[in-house]
Amino acid sequence: MFLQVLLFLPVMSTWGIPTWYQDARQSFIDEEKAMRVGANLVLNANEQLVNNFLMKLKNETIQQSIWTTTPYPPSVSFFKSKPWIDNSTIFQVIKRMPKGGVLHLHDSAMTSLDWIVKHLTYAPNLYTRVTNDTYPRRRYQKNDTHPGNDWRLVSELRSSFSDPNDFDKQLVKEMSIWVEDPFVAYPSINDVWKKFNTYFTSVNDLLNNLTLWRSYIEEAFREFYNDGVQYMEIKTGTMFDSHGNDITGDYMEVIQNVTSSLKQRHPDFIGVKVIIAGRRSLPRQEPMVNRTLALMKRFPGLVIGFDLLQQEDNTHVTVDYIDDLMKNGHSVLPYFFHAGETDWTQWVDLNLVDSVLLNASRIGHGFAAYHHPKVLEAVMKKGIAIELNPVSNQVLGLVADLRNHPGAFLIANGAPVVISSDDPPVWFANPLSHDFYMAFMALGSVHDDLRLLKQLAMNSITFSSMSSAEKVDAYTKWQNRWDTFIHDIIVKYKLSTDNSVIG
Amino acid sequence: MTVSVQIASAIILLVSVVSSKPALNVVRRDAEPDTSGHMNLRAQLIEEEMKLRLGGNLVLNEQEQMVNRLLLKEKRAIIERSRLNKTTYYPALSFYKSKKFVESTNIYQIIKKMPKGAALHLHDLAITSLNWVVKNVTYRDHVYMYYDDKGFVHLGAFDTPPADNPWELVKTLRAKAPDAVMFDKNLLNNISMLSSDPLEMYPTINLVWARFDKYFEQVISLLFNADIMRDYYRQALVEFKEDNVQYIELRAILSGFTVLSGTTHDAEFGLNIYKQVTEEFVRENPDFLGAKIIMSGLRFFESSAIKESVKVAKTLRQKYPHFFAGYDLVGQEDPNNPLTFYSATLRQASKELPYYFHAAETNWQETDVDYNLVDALLLNTRRIGHGYGISKHPKLMEIIRERKIAVEVSPISNQLLGLVSDLRNHPMASLMASGYPVVISSDDPGTWEAAPLSHDFFMAFMNLAGKETGLAFLKQLALNSFEYSAMNRSEKSRAKLLWTSKWNSFILETGLEQDLDMKMCVDDNRYKYQGLTCSQATTESSANVCYVKEVATACCRSCTMRWTGMLACEFGDRDKTMCGQDNACEQSANICCDKCADTRKTTSRSTNSQARTYDVSALVLAVISLIVQCCL
């Protein structure tokens, strides 16, 4: 990355700029470079080959958009840029890259919509109907008898299409928030959230028993593993069966079983942990906090803490629950709060202040953190990682051009950050690769290179909730895969010192 | 990095001083005893952040607080409405979509009347309303137009138009048109960038800049006519004054003005156009402070051409030290030459020529253009134009704070020229949250039919500041605009005096107009201070008598008019004679609190935050007691 600067220095000196000026200029630049996320890493010879290759591609993409009217992919809606990104070599490389863990992920939005439709809507006796709303909500119900007038059998509907795939495609499209023109379809952040919430209604109708959950979780872990993710911390609510019994414990066992069978098949899969999440629309959190405490006792090492979710802008703020979250002046649980997932300042974003004061282990999104100097101070000093979900923030209406994402500011300051993906299938994103692509191309600077990506992957282990011993094991497993990845890329793209120098 | 972060995590963050102030804006059940510690720390942290914000150190007097409450009430209502009804937040939308809404708000009407100080980032060919150009200039003899192959109108003023394009007299065309009103409307829409939504019409930065550059092509032959520019610039001053702006600094190209006969003139001729019009305008409007010129070279010039233009600038700076403020380079940064390209020339002149560089008007991090920030600072720039990329440069941010180099932020320009869509994402919001030196300006308001400065002030207030940030923010922006202007010390203190009295009448008038239940304070007519009536006793040069409790009480209104809002310096220097001496700041900086404001600021920054908190709260108490005695 210094190469370019070094290249034009000799040219500049011929313009008559004194050395002290150049030195002063360079020392400013170097001092700031040294602060950036990934700046302390040193790449070995093989990594440098891959790095040069990657930076050449990155530079080409950037130059093209500086000099032509081609839009820069991260600057436009993901709905428009996805096909461009998917076709790019940079994305192909990032897809193969071992990205460590995903630390901010909701359990009902992990598996590709194709899989959900192909595997869950083919159940016998599955009825469906669409409720009329601004954004239609598709309900499902499994029933031996016809549940009512406006309900139709899914199998009948499907057979009314000449090609059943067309019907499935329609179901997939309905579930996602994907539209041609998001600015027109969703004029405000609240509109896109309304649509976003319909996904959860449909998916929860479909995933209504533990057997289905089991196959869903199996598929989810498989998809993440194939996308270069070796470790997951997933957020879940409590689960009840059709008789209203709390079966969250059984669900935890399912997660444990699926994890260990995946580990048997893929010894380099590191593991899964669970964060229990309360809903910000409820008036109290005490029952949830107590349930989380019980689950942590029953599943030590699996259940690690508590979060609060739902759209922050128009639900309860964290401080409303302070009596439930603190006992005897101390936090009851390890917290992983969503906080500051908002464009507002001095309002719901004050959730950030409570997260810091409640000793949160990490902060979910923290989009508003850069309006809060004192929060940032704490984040830096205490090493509270901020979970950045760039694609989610864009499609859910917080920011248009991802180069304006506050994560860019955090990366420039070397703040503790991890990259995650929130609810990737809802907008047809890969489990983690698209978010890593955005981190590399938009949150990082034009010179940020493989070291940024590598540091982000390492951060996901450092800032995970694994024990020290688990982390040591995790690093080893990740490092092995990383070395293989570097080797594979060199072979696949036939990289050698001769043809991969930055042009 | 990760290791050091974790070691540092052992360091306890918060000062353990427990404040007894209640939490702000929190409606909740009574805290159980074991959470009170949290609530106190929370309130303290929020308050500390409030103090760090732009304007966080200003103290508002009772009248100002009334206006503040009024502003905040509507601000909160607009924000809450968007929350409760789950609807669009209009102020953050494209200016094309938000303009009507903005103008319908009471906040905008108040901001319009507010004396906003100075507009420091403006460009010569885009400062006057297009409506005036169409209704006035295009009605003149010798004004020609033609449509180019893309359908854009080009205007020009000639004795005989050149043969290169199918120029026709506007007068003739208008007479031929079926409807003259429609003709004028079409003309305006053809030139204005706001005839459609630029964010939708021009989805990439290069496309929107092509349109923006087209605007200048459309008007350049017209406005580079010396006579027309005289009137155009004069009209700009009229409009800025009407928009309650007291002073401007204008980036101008200066050379190349023509007269109808076809003669082309040099930069000094151009400078004198602005100078004569300014002087004449200030003579007629003594409450307008004037203007200064920042000469602009173009970023795509050969270095030899910049060398030449810097040479001219140096001469002009020497000859017109009061009117000619300095030098800048203009034009879209991304595809043009970075400052380093010219830095040999620029560095040589940097001792004699003050710079006001555009830098990092870009979304890219660490490109040459982003590094224009580094060069601008190394070349001793006095301010930074746009500086959009600076929030991603922690070291450079430290420098601008230390050296008091203000960033000129033009929110609407940044939005319409494709840097940011939702204005709440504007990166300068973070600098404002930490009280960095920032001024608000409007760049090219004429191009997109914005008010001279009010729309940009509104956008800053509603989008770049938090929900609970009120009048103090706006007041600080106005104060900053003088502080960071190119005026010299005496010009600044004159400006501040004029502005202060304007500000105080604005507050009183707003209170009356808005029917606020202000406990209006009045002067006691029978009261005499050393034989003088209240208004005689409290002149600009004797405002310090208001520090005398008895005077403040009896001359409530007069003293309110002298209120500066500066912390611990509410009525300026405390001893005019002592503070007149040269070494006053070494001896008695606290007494000469206005004169020595710079020194005082430096020292207060170096003290630790705990001491500062104590200091501030004691002063706040003192001031409040003064207000209570004075105004209740």
HADDOCK unambig.tbl for C-alpha pairs under 7 A between the chains (distance, minus, plus):
assign (segid A and resid 15 and name CA) (segid B and resid 344 and name CA) 6.43 0.50 0.50
assign (segid A and resid 16 and name CA) (segid B and resid 344 and name CA) 5.61 0.50 0.50
assign (segid A and resid 17 and name CA) (segid B and resid 343 and name CA) 6.85 0.50 0.50
assign (segid A and resid 17 and name CA) (segid B and resid 344 and name CA) 4.89 0.50 0.50
assign (segid A and resid 25 and name CA) (segid B and resid 374 and name CA) 6.48 0.50 0.50
assign (segid A and resid 32 and name CA) (segid B and resid 393 and name CA) 6.81 0.50 0.50
assign (segid A and resid 32 and name CA) (segid B and resid 395 and name CA) 6.28 0.50 0.50
assign (segid A and resid 66 and name CA) (segid B and resid 334 and name CA) 6.63 0.50 0.50
assign (segid A and resid 66 and name CA) (segid B and resid 335 and name CA) 6.48 0.50 0.50
assign (segid A and resid 67 and name CA) (segid B and resid 335 and name CA) 6.44 0.50 0.50
assign (segid A and resid 69 and name CA) (segid B and resid 204 and name CA) 6.30 0.50 0.50
assign (segid A and resid 69 and name CA) (segid B and resid 206 and name CA) 5.59 0.50 0.50
assign (segid A and resid 69 and name CA) (segid B and resid 207 and name CA) 6.18 0.50 0.50
assign (segid A and resid 71 and name CA) (segid B and resid 204 and name CA) 5.77 0.50 0.50
assign (segid A and resid 187 and name CA) (segid B and resid 88 and name CA) 6.77 0.50 0.50
assign (segid A and resid 188 and name CA) (segid B and resid 87 and name CA) 6.50 0.50 0.50
assign (segid A and resid 188 and name CA) (segid B and resid 88 and name CA) 4.89 0.50 0.50
assign (segid A and resid 190 and name CA) (segid B and resid 86 and name CA) 5.37 0.50 0.50
assign (segid A and resid 190 and name CA) (segid B and resid 87 and name CA) 6.54 0.50 0.50
assign (segid A and resid 313 and name CA) (segid B and resid 83 and name CA) 6.80 0.50 0.50
assign (segid A and resid 314 and name CA) (segid B and resid 83 and name CA) 6.06 0.50 0.50
assign (segid A and resid 320 and name CA) (segid B and resid 28 and name CA) 5.99 0.50 0.50
assign (segid A and resid 322 and name CA) (segid B and resid 35 and name CA) 6.96 0.50 0.50
assign (segid A and resid 323 and name CA) (segid B and resid 32 and name CA) 6.74 0.50 0.50
assign (segid A and resid 323 and name CA) (segid B and resid 35 and name CA) 6.60 0.50 0.50
assign (segid A and resid 326 and name CA) (segid B and resid 35 and name CA) 6.56 0.50 0.50
assign (segid A and resid 327 and name CA) (segid B and resid 34 and name CA) 6.45 0.50 0.50
assign (segid A and resid 328 and name CA) (segid B and resid 34 and name CA) 4.88 0.50 0.50
assign (segid A and resid 329 and name CA) (segid B and resid 34 and name CA) 4.62 0.50 0.50
assign (segid A and resid 329 and name CA) (segid B and resid 35 and name CA) 5.54 0.50 0.50
assign (segid A and resid 329 and name CA) (segid B and resid 37 and name CA) 6.90 0.50 0.50
assign (segid A and resid 343 and name CA) (segid B and resid 424 and name CA) 6.14 0.50 0.50
assign (segid A and resid 345 and name CA) (segid B and resid 466 and name CA) 4.43 0.50 0.50
assign (segid A and resid 345 and name CA) (segid B and resid 467 and name CA) 5.98 0.50 0.50
assign (segid A and resid 346 and name CA) (segid B and resid 466 and name CA) 5.03 0.50 0.50
assign (segid A and resid 346 and name CA) (segid B and resid 467 and name CA) 5.45 0.50 0.50
assign (segid A and resid 346 and name CA) (segid B and resid 468 and name CA) 6.20 0.50 0.50
assign (segid A and resid 347 and name CA) (segid B and resid 467 and name CA) 6.67 0.50 0.50
assign (segid A and resid 353 and name CA) (segid B and resid 42 and name CA) 6.76 0.50 0.50
assign (segid A and resid 354 and name CA) (segid B and resid 42 and name CA) 6.99 0.50 0.50
assign (segid A and resid 357 and name CA) (segid B and resid 38 and name CA) 6.94 0.50 0.50
assign (segid A and resid 370 and name CA) (segid B and resid 430 and name CA) 5.68 0.50 0.50
assign (segid A and resid 371 and name CA) (segid B and resid 429 and name CA) 6.73 0.50 0.50
assign (segid A and resid 371 and name CA) (segid B and resid 430 and name CA) 4.70 0.50 0.50
assign (segid A and resid 371 and name CA) (segid B and resid 433 and name CA) 5.54 0.50 0.50
assign (segid A and resid 372 and name CA) (segid B and resid 49 and name CA) 6.88 0.50 0.50
assign (segid A and resid 372 and name CA) (segid B and resid 433 and name CA) 6.74 0.50 0.50
assign (segid A and resid 373 and name CA) (segid B and resid 49 and name CA) 6.87 0.50 0.50
assign (segid A and resid 373 and name CA) (segid B and resid 434 and name CA) 6.26 0.50 0.50
assign (segid A and resid 374 and name CA) (segid B and resid 49 and name CA) 6.45 0.50 0.50
assign (segid A and resid 378 and name CA) (segid B and resid 13 and name CA) 6.21 0.50 0.50
assign (segid A and resid 380 and name CA) (segid B and resid 5 and name CA) 6.85 0.50 0.50
assign (segid A and resid 381 and name CA) (segid B and resid 5 and name CA) 6.41 0.50 0.50
assign (segid A and resid 381 and name CA) (segid B and resid 8 and name CA) 5.35 0.50 0.50
assign (segid A and resid 381 and name CA) (segid B and resid 9 and name CA) 5.33 0.50 0.50
assign (segid A and resid 381 and name CA) (segid B and resid 11 and name CA) 6.96 0.50 0.50
assign (segid A and resid 382 and name CA) (segid B and resid 5 and name CA) 6.72 0.50 0.50
assign (segid A and resid 382 and name CA) (segid B and resid 6 and name CA) 6.69 0.50 0.50
assign (segid A and resid 382 and name CA) (segid B and resid 8 and name CA) 6.06 0.50 0.50
assign (segid A and resid 382 and name CA) (segid B and resid 9 and name CA) 3.52 0.50 0.50
assign (segid A and resid 382 and name CA) (segid B and resid 10 and name CA) 6.87 0.50 0.50
assign (segid A and resid 383 and name CA) (segid B and resid 5 and name CA) 5.13 0.50 0.50
assign (segid A and resid 383 and name CA) (segid B and resid 6 and name CA) 5.72 0.50 0.50
assign (segid A and resid 383 and name CA) (segid B and resid 9 and name CA) 5.75 0.50 0.50
assign (segid A and resid 399 and name CA) (segid B and resid 422 and name CA) 6.81 0.50 0.50
assign (segid A and resid 399 and name CA) (segid B and resid 425 and name CA) 6.71 0.50 0.50
assign (segid A and resid 400 and name CA) (segid B and resid 421 and name CA) 6.22 0.50 0.50
assign (segid A and resid 401 and name CA) (segid B and resid 420 and name CA) 6.85 0.50 0.50
assign (segid A and resid 403 and name CA) (segid B and resid 363 and name CA) 6.22 0.50 0.50
assign (segid A and resid 404 and name CA) (segid B and resid 425 and name CA) 6.74 0.50 0.50
assign (segid A and resid 408 and name CA) (segid B and resid 392 and name CA) 6.84 0.50 0.50
assign (segid A and resid 409 and name CA) (segid B and resid 391 and name CA) 6.41 0.50 0.50
assign (segid A and resid 409 and name CA) (segid B and resid 392 and name CA) 4.83 0.50 0.50
assign (segid A and resid 412 and name CA) (segid B and resid 392 and name CA) 5.53 0.50 0.50
assign (segid A and resid 412 and name CA) (segid B and resid 393 and name CA) 6.78 0.50 0.50
assign (segid A and resid 413 and name CA) (segid B and resid 394 and name CA) 6.43 0.50 0.50
assign (segid A and resid 445 and name CA) (segid B and resid 364 and name CA) 6.91 0.50 0.50
assign (segid A and resid 445 and name CA) (segid B and resid 365 and name CA) 4.44 0.50 0.50
assign (segid A and resid 445 and name CA) (segid B and resid 366 and name CA) 5.71 0.50 0.50
assign (segid A and resid 446 and name CA) (segid B and resid 364 and name CA) 6.95 0.50 0.50
assign (segid A and resid 446 and name CA) (segid B and resid 365 and name CA) 5.87 0.50 0.50
assign (segid A and resid 446 and name CA) (segid B and resid 366 and name CA) 5.94 0.50 0.50
assign (segid A and resid 446 and name CA) (segid B and resid 367 and name CA) 6.58 0.50 0.50
assign (segid A and resid 447 and name CA) (segid B and resid 366 and name CA) 6.56 0.50 0.50
